[in-house]
Amino acid sequence: MRRAALLPNHVGVHDDNLISRLEVEPISEGVFESSLEGFEGRSFGGEILSKAVTAALRTCADRRLHSLHAYFLRPAPPDRTLHFAVHVLRDGRRLSSRRVEVWLDGRFIAEVSMSLAAAGEGPAFEQNPHPLDLPGPDELPTLAELAAKEGWPPGPPRPLDWRYLEHLWHPAPAGDAGRWRAWIKPLVALPEASRFHDAALAYLSDHGSLGVLQRRFGESFDWNASSSLDQALWIHGPFRWTDWVLMDTHSEIAVAGRALTERRIYAADGTRIASVAQEGLFNART
């Protein structure tokens, strides 16, 4: 799904309430509808993911999102009604499976397969929690402060509070592969229901993933020629987004204009919450 660059004055959302990016309305059994907010005349793949997650969890309310695999097939213009058709594949004792087809005017635009997990216990380990040897969010400027410092016009309201450790719009130093990290949290508290927190994490997972390529290629990177092809998200345990999370993104390989980006999302105490992998098309002018 194509999107604008993740810059403070470029994120064309209309308010600071994340809920509207997550909700869908039922219209028949297993079918839901919603429209997308605009990103400078385009839509955002993360919003499609978040609404697909909400639709799936509406059919399986006692479970949490464990993983999803999505393919973005066609662009979806904003402010048009999309339909989310949920197919029940399996309901087991521990796991349920759902496939969500996303349609616009009779055209198939995205497919999201999901695994939903029941609460349970079992063996667990985490080998490398984040050491958090970096500035905390309170030590970093807000987007409004960055805009003032960089000379940008004030951006429109947005649903997430971002605190950047590396700036996407600044090329990485020589020898730096372009890793970028940011602290993020919702500006408006999410409701208690767990489905909002799962959907919000899916919404976040697609934000600016190709920005590592902008850091690597600098001004030659063309956001207008970039788009998400497919994405996978794994949530490693029950999650409630009530505090800052750290998102750490890098990319180590690209072939034929298709780049693989990988990211890890950590809780404020360094525990890993989720892992994300995405492949996207891109172009860098030469």
Protein Blocks (a to p, Z undefined) as FASTA:
>chain_A
ZZddddfklmccfbfcfklmmpccdfbehiacdddddeehiacfklmmmmmmmmmmmmom
kbccfbdcdddfbdcdehiacddddddfbdcfkbccddddddeehiafbdcddddddddd
dddddfbacehiacdfklpccfklmmmmnopacddddfbdcddfbdfklccdehiaoiac
dddddfbdcdfblklmmmmmmmmmmgoklmmmmmmnmmmlcfklgccfbdcdddfbdcdd
fbccddddddfbdeehiacdddddddfkopafbdcdddddddddZZ
